[in-house]
Amino acid sequence: MATANANGGAVSTGSAKFPAVAHPLAEEPEEIASNIKYHAAYSPHFSLFKFEPEQAYYATAESVRDRLIQQWNETYLHYHKADPKQTYYLSMEYLQGRALTNAIGNLNTQDAYADALNKLGHDLEELVEQEKDAALGNGGLGRLASCFLDSMATLNLPAWGYGLRYRYGLFKQLITKDGQEEVAEDWLEKFSPWEVVRHDIVFSVRFFGHVEVKPNGSRRWTGGEIVQALAYDVPIPGYKTKNTNSLRLWEAKARADDFDLFQFNDGQYESAAQLHFRAQQICAVLYPGDATENGKLLRLKQQFFLCSASLQDIISRFKERKQGKDSWEWSEFPSKVAVQLNDTHPTLAIPELMRLLMDDEGLGWDEAWDITTRTIAYTNHTVLPEALEKWSQHVMWKLLPRHMEIIEEIDKRFVAMIHAAQNNLEHKIDSLQILDNNPQNPVVRMANLCVLSAHSVNGVAQLHTDILKAELFADYVTIWPTKFQNKTNGITPRRWLQFCNPDLSNIITKWLKTEDWVTNLDLLAGLQKIADNADLQAEWASAKMANKVRLAKYIEQVTGVSIDPNTLFDIQVKRIHEYKRQLLNILGAIYRYKKLKELSPEERKKTTPRTIMIGGKAFATYTNAKRIVKLVNDVGAVVNTDPEINSYLKVVFVPNYNVSVAEKLIPGSELSQHISTAGMEASGTSNMKFALNGCLIIGTLDGANVEIREEIGEENFFLFGATADDVPRLRKERELGQFKPDPRFEEAKQFIRSGAFGNYDYGPLLDSLEGNSGYGRGDYFLVGHDFSTYMDAQAKVDEAYKDRQLWLKMSILSTAGSGKFSSDRTIAQYAKEIWNIQECRVP
């Protein structure tokens, strides 16, 4: 048997040198090469005679998976024997990124795999590019969950992630002359080599139906439609440890029994497979549009499907471990199980756990409530009103009638408790209770349900937690003062420095004389005392330039725009949202362009040449966000083709931003913009990734920026803008007509209105910055107020960049101050202070 190499020649899968022999635990390059060829020959997914990069990637991934499965099995056998308390992390999103580099890096086999692939005529870096990002998330919420999984495994903590297996993800972003277009993600178009389907792990999940009351007063949910939740497991290896945890993803299916053969043979093809079609919808798309009732029902179905399947699995495993024991009590459940809700999307875990314990296991209300409240903890990720989920009571009663009964009872008991023990809050009951019974629009407030029911509520940065305690949840704090705590987010240093930026990682290891910083990020502080060292600065600059050259090559490949690595690389990448203020960034770029046009050629030579890159996805239905994407592209089209200016300024929109794109952008960045309106970004984690890679930040005192600035030193952070405390007063002053705009701000807006960037109507976008009040008016996000200090801070950036020695020192100190922002630290705090779980290392 033979297959073709990348150049079309034959690579014999049965040659004497590298025979196609299974070596699942191979460590030497020769054995790894044989194992890869074994998978090419005996785990075939493609036609014979092909061993091009795509085929080589899949065979390599399956070879790596062999080792992961061995460690996986050892891990779960050890957990089964040790029977520790385990954490179950419920999240609607995981932004995993590519798995190959991460897996061989954590297994410490990257050099062996690179060598093996060279022997087979392939290049590891080329093969890595064949892998599509798993389309299971959208932004920071999903990426945080993935960083947490990496840290849980690295810290040898017994933990599972639970999510949904979205077939088409959120969307793949295309940029055309009309702006952003959305098409379905194709990550499962062929298959994912990293997932293992568990055909024996299947649970039934019910929707609709009604509640039956039995003669003894017990209640049971019955009727409606039932779909099956099938488990797909993805291995999560820890760094240089045997522990390999699971991300369990649920797929929705209907049974063969649900296919109506009579209807099909009668020509009623759609009716015959109706439930199959409805089941497929559940895991088709992340965050389907919810403007219609059908859209709301589908979103709610997704959330409940995740919660019900996961809790049935958790309870099943708990009962399995109790089998054979002489006696056990349900009260032991919270001592073995910790459930963490990642934002409000999995809130239905609360009434579903109550239902399972009462209706299926026969417990009374008080015992079920005690177990539920000691098991579940809640992480809040936002103070934005639109992101604090509120579900129509009508839709909830329709889809989940038993759960609405349980929610009503929780609410009733809470109100009774306020009357009995907190009568100082009686006048605030309407805003504190779960059910908002406004006759025009009765809703269920999911955040209130979480706060009432969870034993712990945490924010994700100190400023965010302070706002939660002082404003959003202030009255709850008076009832339960010890329930609220802060857990500042973190990022995994493996993916976000060691693997994505090997040049810089090697320099850090060399100068610190240890690689231990990879799992003890506080050791980076050792760079502080040598930040002035000329040799270190020279190596640092060389690594940064190599990353900039790689990034420039990528940008030209995906956009056709040629950028100069000798210019300042200024990057803002995140979900497009008005509060994240990409509009402020592009208005600043427009003003910069206009001023450059007014300078003489000699004056231009004294400026700091800059390449501004912006990337991120705008939700399909978020019109103003899509207008911002269009504006960035229109500005780029003019600036980048202006022969007078394009050696001093370029503006590039980076399409289809995801984890793999971030891994190219972040190492090559020199300035990064984290410029949200103060008090509106819960934390942010990309700010941590940029800082860790020696990129300087221009930003507001918002989210984790506050703590980053404290850690790296305020002199190494370009600060501007109003503070969170200022914002309410400034909005009030705007309403009263007291705002006086900076002339530069007016000039930038007028330049757009003049048609300088084409004839698209940007009126509705610019109108959001005009007027003093009204829907979509009055500059709610304070772009105009902060523009003056923003431009002043950018002028300081330009000056600092001219002093290469100063800039390099600031860059080194940025990395040196990033130790606090490891997700290992965050997860160790969750484990100790919320979950009460211990290390369970595989021997």
C-alpha positions in Angstrom: 0.0 0.0 0.0 1.2 3.5 -0.8 0.1 7.0 -0.3 1.2 10.3 -2.0 3.2 12.9 -0.2 2.6 16.6 -0.4 4.6 16.8 -3.7 2.6 14.0 -5.3 5.3 11.3 -4.7 4.6 8.0 -3.0 5.1 7.6 0.7 5.0 3.9 1.4 2.9 3.1 4.4 4.5 -0.3 4.5 8.2 0.6 3.9 10.8 -1.0 6.0 12.1 2.3 7.4 8.8 3.4 8.9 6.4 0.5 8.7 2.7 1.2 9.4 2.7 -0.3 12.9 0.6 0.9 15.8 2.6 2.5 18.6 -0.1 4.3 20.6 2.3 5.4 23.4 5.2 6.3 21.1 7.7 8.8 22.3 10.6 8.4 19.8 10.2 10.1 16.4 10.6 6.8 14.5 7.8 5.1 16.4 5.6 8.2 16.1 6.2 8.2 12.3 5.1 4.6 12.2 2.0 5.3 14.3 1.1 8.2 12.1 1.4 5.9 9.0 -0.6 3.3 10.8 -3.5 5.7 11.2 -3.1 6.8 7.6 -3.4 3.2 6.5 -5.8 1.6 9.1 -7.9 4.6 10.3 -8.7 5.7 6.8 -10.9 8.7 6.2 -9.7 9.5 2.6 -9.2 7.7 -0.6 -6.0 5.7 -1.1 -2.8 7.2 -2.5 -3.1 10.5 -0.7 -0.9 11.7 2.1 -1.1 15.4 1.5 -1.1 17.9 4.4 -4.8 17.4 5.1 -4.5 13.6 5.3 -1.3 13.9 7.3 -3.0 16.2 9.8 -5.8 13.8 10.5 -3.4 10.8 10.9 -1.2 12.9 13.2 -4.2 14.0 15.3 -5.3 10.4 15.7 -1.7 9.4 16.7 -1.7 12.1 19.4 -5.2 11.0 20.5 -3.9 7.5 21.2 -1.8 8.9 24.0 -4.6 11.1 25.2 -7.0 8.2 25.4 -4.5 6.2 27.5 -4.1 9.1 29.9 -7.9 9.7 29.9 -8.6 6.1 30.9 -6.0 6.2 33.7 -7.4 9.5 34.9 -11.0 8.3 35.2 -10.0 5.0 36.7 -8.1 6.9 39.3 -11.0 9.3 40.0 -13.4 6.3 40.3 -11.1 4.7 42.9 -10.3 7.8 44.8 -13.9 9.1 44.7 -13.0 12.8 45.2 -15.5 15.7 45.1 -15.6 16.8 41.5 -16.5 20.1 39.8 -18.8 20.2 36.8 -18.5 23.5 34.8 -21.6 24.3 32.8 -21.1 26.8 29.9 -23.0 27.5 26.7 -19.7 28.4 25.1 -16.2 27.0 24.8 -13.7 28.7 22.5 -11.1 25.9 22.3 -9.0 26.9 19.4 -6.9 24.3 17.6 -6.0 21.2 19.6 -2.9 19.8 17.9 -0.3 22.3 19.1 -1.8 22.5 22.5 -2.0 18.7 22.9 1.6 17.9 21.8 2.8 20.9 23.9 1.0 19.7 27.1 2.3 16.2 26.4 5.8 17.6 25.9 6.1 15.8 22.5 6.2 18.7 20.1 9.9 18.2 19.1 9.3 14.4 18.6 6.3 15.0 16.4 8.0 17.7 14.4 10.9 15.3 13.8 8.5 12.4 12.9 6.6 14.5 10.4 9.9 15.7 8.8 10.8 12.1 8.3 7.4 11.7 6.5 8.0 14.7 4.3 5.8 17.1 6.2 6.2 20.2 8.3 4.4 20.5 11.6 3.7 24.2 11.2 2.1 23.5 7.8 0.0 20.7 9.3 -1.3 22.8 12.2 -2.9 25.1 9.6 -5.1 22.3 8.4 -7.0 22.2 11.6 -10.2 24.3 11.8 -11.1 26.0 15.1 -13.9 24.2 16.9 -16.9 26.6 16.5 -18.3 26.2 20.0 -18.0 29.8 21.3 -18.1 33.4 20.4 -16.0 35.6 22.7 -14.4 36.1 26.1 -16.9 33.9 28.0 -16.1 30.9 25.9 -12.4 31.4 25.8 -12.3 31.8 29.6 -14.1 28.5 30.0 -11.4 26.9 27.8 -8.6 28.4 29.7 -10.2 27.2 32.9 -10.4 23.6 31.6 -6.6 23.7 30.7 -5.8 24.9 34.3 -8.1 22.4 35.9 -6.2 19.6 34.2 -2.8 21.1 34.8 -3.6 21.5 38.5 -4.7 17.8 38.6 -8.2 18.9 39.7 -11.1 16.4 39.2 -13.3 18.4 36.9 -15.5 18.2 33.8 -16.7 20.8 31.3 -20.2 20.5 29.9 -21.4 22.2 26.7 -23.2 21.7 23.4 -21.8 20.4 20.2 -22.8 23.2 17.8 -22.6 22.0 14.2 -22.4 25.5 12.6 -21.1 27.6 15.5 -22.0 31.3 15.6 -20.9 32.1 12.0 -17.9 32.5 9.8 -17.3 36.2 9.0 -16.8 37.2 5.4 -15.9 40.8 4.6 -17.3 42.2 1.3 -17.9 45.6 -0.2 -21.1 45.7 1.8 -19.4 44.9 5.1 -19.8 41.8 7.2 -21.6 38.8 5.9 -22.3 35.7 7.9 -22.0 32.1 6.7 -22.1 28.8 8.6 -18.9 27.5 10.2 -17.7 24.3 8.6 -15.6 22.8 11.4 -17.6 19.5 11.3 -17.9 19.4 7.5 -15.6 16.4 7.6 -15.1 15.4 11.2 -13.2 16.3 14.4 -10.4 13.8 15.2 -10.4 15.0 18.8 -13.9 13.9 19.9 -15.0 10.5 21.0 -18.7 9.7 20.8 -20.0 7.8 23.8 -22.9 5.7 22.5 -23.6 4.4 26.0 -24.1 7.9 27.5 -27.6 8.9 26.3 -30.2 10.8 28.3 -33.8 11.8 27.4 -34.7 15.5 27.6 -38.4 16.5 27.6 -39.9 19.8 26.3 -43.5 21.1 26.5 -46.0 18.6 28.0 -48.0 19.1 31.2 -47.7 18.4 35.0 -49.7 15.5 36.5 -50.7 15.6 40.1 -50.8 12.1 41.7 -53.2 11.1 44.5 -50.4 11.4 47.1 -49.8 15.0 46.0 -46.5 14.3 44.2 -46.1 15.9 40.8 -44.7 14.5 37.5 -44.0 16.2 34.2 -45.3 14.2 31.3 -46.3 14.4 27.6 -44.7 16.8 25.2 -41.7 15.9 23.0 -38.6 14.0 24.0 -35.2 14.2 22.4 -32.0 12.2 23.2 -28.8 13.8 24.4 -25.8 11.9 23.1 -22.3 12.6 24.7 -19.2 13.5 22.7 -16.1 13.7 24.8 -13.0 15.9 24.0 -9.8 15.2 26.0 -8.3 18.1 27.9 -4.7 17.2 28.8 -2.9 19.0 31.6 0.6 20.4 31.1 3.3 17.8 31.8 0.9 15.7 34.0 -1.0 12.5 33.3 -4.3 14.0 34.3 -6.5 14.3 31.3 -10.0 15.7 31.9 -13.1 15.8 29.7 -15.1 18.4 27.9 -18.4 16.6 27.4 -20.5 18.0 24.5 -24.1 17.1 24.0 -25.7 16.4 20.6 -29.5 16.3 20.2 -31.0 13.4 18.4 -34.3 11.7 17.9 -34.8 7.9 18.0 -35.6 5.6 15.1 -39.0 5.1 16.8 -39.7 8.8 16.2 -39.5 8.4 12.5 -43.0 7.8 11.1 -42.5 5.2 8.3 -46.2 5.3 7.4 -46.2 9.0 6.8 -43.0 8.8 4.9 -44.3 6.1 2.5 -47.4 8.2 2.1 -45.3 11.0 0.7 -45.4 13.1 3.9 -41.6 13.3 4.1 -41.3 16.4 6.3 -44.0 15.3 8.7 -42.5 11.8 9.0 -39.1 13.2 10.3 -40.5 16.2 12.2 -38.9 15.4 15.6 -35.6 14.5 13.9 -35.6 17.9 12.3 -36.5 19.7 15.6 -33.8 17.8 17.4 -31.2 18.8 14.9 -32.1 22.5 15.4 -31.1 22.4 19.0 -27.4 22.1 18.4 -27.3 23.7 14.9 -26.2 27.2 15.8 -24.8 29.1 18.8 -27.1 31.9 19.9 -29.8 31.6 17.2 -31.8 34.8 16.5 -34.4 35.3 19.2 -36.6 38.1 17.7 -39.5 35.6 17.2 -41.2 33.3 19.7 -39.8 30.3 17.8 -36.3 31.8 18.2 -36.9 32.3 22.0 -38.1 28.8 22.3 -35.1 27.4 20.5 -32.6 29.4 22.7 -34.5 28.2 25.8 -34.4 24.7 24.5 -30.7 24.9 24.1 -30.2 26.1 27.6 -32.4 23.5 29.2 -31.0 20.7 27.0 -27.5 21.5 28.3 -28.7 21.7 31.9 -30.9 18.6 31.9 -28.5 16.2 30.1 -25.5 17.4 32.3 -27.4 17.0 35.6 -28.8 13.6 34.7 -25.2 12.6 33.9 -23.9 14.0 37.1 -26.6 12.3 39.2 -26.1 9.0 37.3 -22.4 9.1 38.1 -23.0 9.9 41.7 -25.4 7.0 42.1 -23.0 4.7 40.3 -20.3 5.5 42.8 -22.7 4.8 45.7 -23.6 1.4 44.4 -22.5 -1.5 46.6 -22.3 0.8 49.7 -24.4 -0.4 52.6 -26.0 3.0 53.1 -25.8 6.5 51.7 -27.8 9.7 51.9 -28.7 12.2 49.2 -27.3 14.8 51.7 -23.8 13.6 50.7 -24.4 14.9 47.1 -22.9 18.4 47.7 -19.8 16.8 49.3 -19.2 15.0 46.0 -20.5 17.5 43.4 -19.9 21.2 42.7 -21.8 22.7 39.8 -20.5 26.1 38.4 -22.8 28.1 36.2 -20.8 30.2 33.7 -23.1 33.2 33.5 -26.9 33.0 33.4 -27.3 30.7 30.4 -27.3 27.5 32.5 -29.6 28.9 35.2 -32.2 26.2 34.5 -29.9 23.8 36.2 -31.4 25.2 39.5 -35.1 24.2 38.9 -34.0 21.0 36.9 -31.9 19.8 39.9 -34.8 20.4 42.1 -37.2 18.5 39.8 -34.8 15.5 39.4 -34.4 15.3 43.2 -38.1 15.7 44.0 -39.9 14.1 41.1 -37.4 11.3 40.2 -35.7 10.6 43.5 -38.6 11.3 45.8 -37.0 13.9 48.0 -39.1 16.6 49.8 -38.8 20.3 49.0 -36.6 21.2 52.0 -34.0 18.5 51.4 -33.9 19.1 47.7 -33.5 22.8 48.2 -30.7 22.3 50.8 -28.8 20.0 48.3 -29.4 22.4 45.3 -28.2 25.5 47.2 -25.1 23.7 48.5 -24.2 22.4 45.1 -24.6 25.3 42.7 -22.5 28.4 42.4 -22.9 31.3 39.9 -20.4 33.4 38.0 -21.7 36.8 36.8 -20.0 38.1 33.7 -21.8 41.3 32.9 -23.6 44.4 34.2 -25.1 45.2 30.8 -28.9 45.1 31.2 -29.5 43.3 27.9 -27.1 40.5 28.9 -28.9 39.8 32.2 -31.3 37.3 30.8 -35.0 37.7 31.3 -37.3 35.1 29.8 -40.9 35.5 29.0 -43.1 33.7 31.5 -45.4 32.7 28.7 -42.6 31.0 26.8 -41.3 29.3 30.0 -44.8 28.0 30.9 -45.2 26.6 27.4 -41.8 24.9 27.2 -41.1 24.0 30.9 -44.3 23.9 32.9 -42.9 21.9 35.8 -39.9 24.2 36.1 -42.1 27.3 36.2 -44.0 25.7 39.2 -40.7 25.2 41.0 -39.5 28.8 40.2 -42.8 30.2 41.5 -42.3 28.2 44.7 -38.7 29.4 45.1 -40.0 33.0 44.6 -42.9 32.6 47.0 -40.6 31.3 49.8 -38.1 34.1 49.1 -40.8 36.8 49.4 -42.1 35.1 52.7 -38.5 35.2 54.0 -38.2 38.9 53.3 -41.5 39.6 55.1 -40.4 37.6 58.1 -36.7 38.5 58.4 -35.8 41.5 56.2 -38.8 43.8 56.5 -36.5 46.8 55.8 -36.4 45.4 52.2 -40.2 44.9 51.8 -40.5 48.0 49.6 -37.9 46.5 47.2 -39.5 43.1 46.8 -40.7 43.8 43.3 -37.1 44.3 42.1 -35.6 41.5 44.2 -37.9 38.6 43.4 -37.4 36.2 40.5 -40.7 36.8 38.8 -41.4 40.2 37.3 -45.2 40.2 37.0 -45.5 43.3 34.9 -48.8 42.6 33.1 -47.4 44.1 29.8 -44.4 41.8 29.8 -44.2 39.2 32.7 -40.6 37.7 32.8 -38.4 35.4 34.8 -35.2 37.2 35.9 -32.5 34.6 35.6 -29.8 36.5 37.4 -32.1 36.9 40.4 -32.8 33.2 40.4 -29.1 32.5 40.4 -28.4 34.9 43.3 -31.2 33.5 45.4 -30.2 29.9 44.8 -26.4 29.7 44.6 -24.2 29.3 47.7 -21.6 31.6 46.0 -21.9 34.5 43.5 -18.7 35.8 42.0 -17.6 38.6 39.7 -14.6 38.3 37.4 -12.5 41.4 38.2 -12.2 43.5 41.4 -13.9 46.5 39.8 -16.7 44.4 38.4 -17.3 42.6 41.7 -17.3 46.0 43.5 -20.0 47.2 41.1 -22.1 44.0 41.6 -22.0 44.5 45.4 -22.5 48.2 45.4 -25.1 48.5 42.6 -26.5 45.5 40.8 -26.9 43.1 43.7 -26.6 45.6 46.6 -29.8 44.6 48.4 -28.9 40.9 48.2 -25.6 41.7 49.8 -27.5 43.0 52.9 -29.3 39.6 53.1 -26.3 37.3 52.4 -23.1 39.4 53.0 -20.8 36.4 52.7 -22.2 35.0 49.5 -20.4 37.4 47.2 -16.7 37.2 46.2 -14.3 38.2 43.5 -12.3 35.8 41.2 -10.3 37.9 38.8 -10.1 36.1 35.5 -6.9 34.6 34.1 -5.5 33.0 30.9 -3.5 29.9 30.4 0.2 30.7 29.9 0.6 27.5 27.9 -1.5 28.5 24.9 -1.1 32.3 25.3 2.6 32.5 25.6 4.6 29.3 25.5 2.9 27.7 22.4 1.8 30.8 20.4 5.1 32.8 21.0 8.0 30.3 21.3 10.6 32.9 20.4 9.7 35.1 23.4 9.1 32.0 25.6 12.7 30.8 25.0 14.1 34.2 25.8 12.1 34.3 29.1 13.3 30.8 30.0 16.9 31.7 29.2 17.0 34.8 31.3 15.0 33.4 34.2 17.2 30.2 34.0 14.1 28.1 34.5 11.0 26.9 32.5 9.0 26.7 35.8 7.2 30.0 34.9 4.9 28.1 32.6 3.1 26.7 35.7 4.1 29.4 38.2 3.6 32.6 36.3 4.6 34.8 39.3 8.2 33.9 38.4 8.0 36.4 35.5 8.5 39.1 38.1 12.2 38.1 37.9 12.4 40.0 34.6 11.7 43.3 36.4 15.3 43.7 37.8 16.8 43.0 34.3 14.4 45.1 32.2 17.2 47.6 31.4 19.7 45.0 30.3 20.7 45.8 26.7 21.3 42.2 25.7 17.8 41.2 26.9 16.3 44.2 25.1 18.1 43.2 21.9 16.8 39.7 22.1 13.3 40.9 23.0 13.2 43.3 20.0 14.4 40.5 17.7 11.6 38.1 18.9 9.0 40.9 18.5 10.2 41.7 15.0 10.1 38.0 13.9 6.5 37.9 15.2 5.6 41.1 13.3 7.0 39.7 10.1 4.9 36.5 10.5 1.9 38.6 11.2 2.4 40.9 8.2 2.6 37.8 6.0 -0.7 36.5 7.4 -2.4 39.9 7.0 -1.4 40.1 3.4 -2.6 36.5 2.8 -6.1 37.1 4.3 -6.7 40.8 3.3 -4.4 41.5 0.4 -3.0 44.5 2.3 0.7 44.8 2.6 1.8 46.2 6.0 5.3 47.3 7.1 6.7 45.5 10.2 8.7 48.6 11.0 5.6 50.5 11.8 3.9 50.5 15.2 1.5 47.5 15.2 -1.7 48.8 17.0 -4.4 46.1 17.5 -7.9 46.0 18.8 -9.6 42.5 18.6 -12.8 41.6 20.4 -16.5 41.3 19.8 -17.8 44.3 18.0 -20.0 46.2 20.5 -20.7 49.9 21.1 -19.5 49.6 24.7 -16.2 48.2 23.6 -15.8 51.3 21.5 -14.2 50.2 18.2 -16.0 53.4 17.1 -13.7 55.5 19.3 -10.7 53.7 17.7 -11.7 54.3 14.1 -12.7 57.9 14.8 -9.2 58.4 16.2 -7.7 56.8 13.1 -9.8 59.1 10.9 -8.6 62.2 12.7 -5.0 60.9 12.4 -5.5 60.4 8.7 -6.9 63.9 8.2 -4.1 65.5 10.1 -1.5 63.6 8.1 -3.1 64.8 4.9 -2.6 68.4 6.2 1.1 68.0 7.0 3.9 68.7 4.6 6.0 65.7 3.4 8.8 66.8 5.7 6.5 67.1 8.7 5.1 63.6 8.0 8.5 62.1 8.3 8.6 63.2 12.0 5.5 61.2 12.9 5.3 57.7 14.2 4.2 55.4 11.4 1.3 53.1 12.5 -0.6 50.1 11.3 -4.0 49.9 13.0 -5.7 46.5 13.0 -9.2 45.9 14.2 -11.0 42.6 14.2 -14.1 40.9 15.7 -17.5 39.7 14.9 -20.7 41.7 15.1 -23.9 39.8 15.9 -25.9 39.3 12.8 -28.8 41.4 14.1 -26.7 44.2 15.7 -27.0 46.9 13.1 -24.8 49.6 14.6 -22.0 47.0 15.3 -22.2 46.0 11.6 -22.0 49.6 10.6 -18.8 50.0 12.6 -17.3 47.0 10.7 -18.2 48.6 7.4 -16.7 51.9 8.5 -13.4 50.3 9.4 -13.2 48.7 6.0 -14.2 51.8 4.1 -11.6 53.9 6.0 -9.0 51.2 5.2 -9.9 51.2 1.5 -9.2 54.9 1.3 -6.2 55.2 3.6 -4.3 52.1 2.4 -4.5 53.3 -1.3 -3.5 56.9 -0.6 0.1 57.1 -1.9 0.9 60.2 0.2 -0.2 58.6 3.5 0.0 54.8 3.3 3.6 54.6 4.4 2.6 56.5 7.6 -0.8 55.0 8.3 -2.7 51.8 7.4 -6.0 50.6 8.7 -6.8 46.9 8.4 -9.9 44.9 9.3 -8.8 41.4 10.2 -11.6 39.0 9.1 -13.1 36.1 11.0 -11.4 36.7 14.3 -11.0 33.5 16.4 -8.5 31.8 18.7 -6.1 30.8 15.9 -6.1 34.3 14.5 -5.5 35.7 18.0 -2.4 33.4 18.3 -0.9 35.2 15.3 -2.0 38.7 16.2 -1.1 38.8 19.9 2.6 37.9 19.6 3.1 40.5 16.9 1.3 43.3 18.7 3.0 46.3 20.2 0.0 48.4 21.3 -3.4 47.0 22.2 -6.6 49.0 22.7 -8.9 48.1 25.6 -11.0 51.2 25.6 -14.5 50.2 26.8 -16.6 52.7 28.7 -15.6 52.5 32.3 -17.8 50.2 34.4 -19.1 48.2 31.4 -16.5 45.5 30.7 -16.7 42.9 33.5 -13.1 41.9 33.1 -11.7 41.3 29.6 -9.1 38.6 29.1 -7.5 39.6 25.8 -5.9 42.5 27.7 -4.1 39.9 29.8 -3.0 38.0 26.7 -1.5 41.1 25.1 0.2 42.3 28.3 1.7 38.8 28.8 3.2 39.0 25.4 4.9 42.3 26.1 2.3 44.4 24.3 1.6 47.8 25.9 -2.0 48.8 26.6 -3.9 52.0 25.9 -7.1 51.7 28.0 -9.6 53.0 30.4 -10.0 52.1 34.1 -12.4 49.3 33.3 -12.5 45.6 34.1 -9.2 43.9 34.6 -7.4 46.9 33.1 -7.4 48.3 36.7 -5.5 45.4 38.1 -3.2 45.0 35.1 -2.1 48.7 35.5 -1.5 48.1 39.2 0.6 45.0 38.5 2.7 46.3 35.6 3.1 49.8 36.9 1.0 52.8 35.9 3.9 54.4 34.0 3.7 51.4 31.6 0.1 51.8 30.8 -1.4 54.5 28.6 -4.5 55.6 30.6 -7.3 57.9 29.5 -11.0 58.4 29.9 -13.7 58.8 32.6 -13.8 56.5 35.6 -16.7 54.2 36.4 -17.7 56.7 39.2 -17.8 59.6 36.7 -20.1 57.9 34.2 -23.5 58.4 35.8 -22.8 62.1 36.4 -21.5 62.6 32.8 -24.6 60.9 31.3 -26.7 63.2 33.4 -24.8 66.3 32.3 -25.2 65.2 28.7 -29.0 64.9 29.2 -29.0 68.5 30.6 -27.2 69.7 27.5 -23.9 70.6 29.4 -21.5 68.5 27.2 -18.9 70.5 25.2 -17.4 68.4 22.5 -13.7 68.5 21.6 -13.2 70.2 18.2 -11.1 67.2 17.1 -14.1 64.9 17.7 -16.4 67.2 15.6 -13.8 67.3 12.9 -13.5 63.5 12.7 -17.3 63.0 12.5 -17.6 65.8 9.9 -14.9 64.1 7.7 -17.1 61.0 7.6 -20.2 63.0 6.7 -18.3 64.7 3.9 -18.2 61.5 2.0 -14.4 61.1 2.3 -14.9 57.3 2.8 -17.6 56.6 0.2 -21.3 57.3 -0.1 -22.6 54.7 2.4 -25.0 56.4 4.8 -23.3 56.5 8.2 -25.9 58.9 9.5 -27.6 56.4 11.9 -24.2 55.4 13.4 -23.1 59.0 13.8 -26.5 60.0 15.2 -25.8 57.7 18.2 -23.2 60.2 19.1 -25.5 63.2 18.7 -28.3 64.8 20.7 -28.6 64.7 24.5 -31.1 61.9 25.1 -33.4 59.4 23.4 -33.2 55.9 22.1 -29.9 55.4 20.2 -28.9 59.0 20.8 -27.0 61.0 23.4 -23.7 59.1 23.1 -24.5 56.7 25.9 -21.0 55.1 25.7 -19.2 58.5 26.1 -17.2 58.3 22.9 -17.3 62.1 22.6 -16.4 62.7 26.3 -13.4 60.4 26.2 -12.2 61.4 22.7 -9.9 64.3 23.9 -8.0 62.3 26.5 -7.9 59.3 24.1 -6.1 61.4 21.5 -3.8 62.9 24.1 -2.9 59.3 25.2 -2.3 58.3 21.6 0.1 61.3 21.3 2.0 59.9 24.3 2.2 56.5 22.6 3.7 58.1 19.5 6.4 59.8 21.5 7.2 56.7 23.7 7.6 54.5 20.6 10.3 56.8 19.2 12.4 56.0 22.3 13.2 52.3 21.5 15.0 51.6 24.7 12.2 53.0 26.8 9.6 51.1 24.8 11.4 47.8 25.1 11.8 48.3 28.9 8.0 49.0 29.2 7.3 45.9 27.1 9.5 43.7 29.3 7.9 45.1 32.4 4.4 44.4 31.0 5.3 40.7 30.7 7.0 40.8 34.1 3.9 42.2 35.8 1.5 39.6 34.3 2.1 36.8 36.8 -1.2 37.4 38.6 -3.2 36.8 35.4 -2.7 33.1 35.1 -5.9 31.0 35.0 -4.0 28.6 37.3 -4.2 31.2 40.0 -7.9 31.8 39.3 -8.8 28.1 39.3 -6.8 27.4 42.4 -9.0 30.1 44.1 -12.2 28.7 42.8 -11.2 25.2 43.9 -10.3 26.3 47.4 -12.9 29.1 48.1 -16.0 28.0 46.1 -15.8 24.3 45.1 -13.9 22.9 48.0 -12.1 20.3 45.8 -8.6 19.0 46.1 -5.9 17.9 43.8 -6.3 14.3 42.6 -3.1 13.5 40.8 -2.9 10.4 38.6 0.1 8.4 39.9 
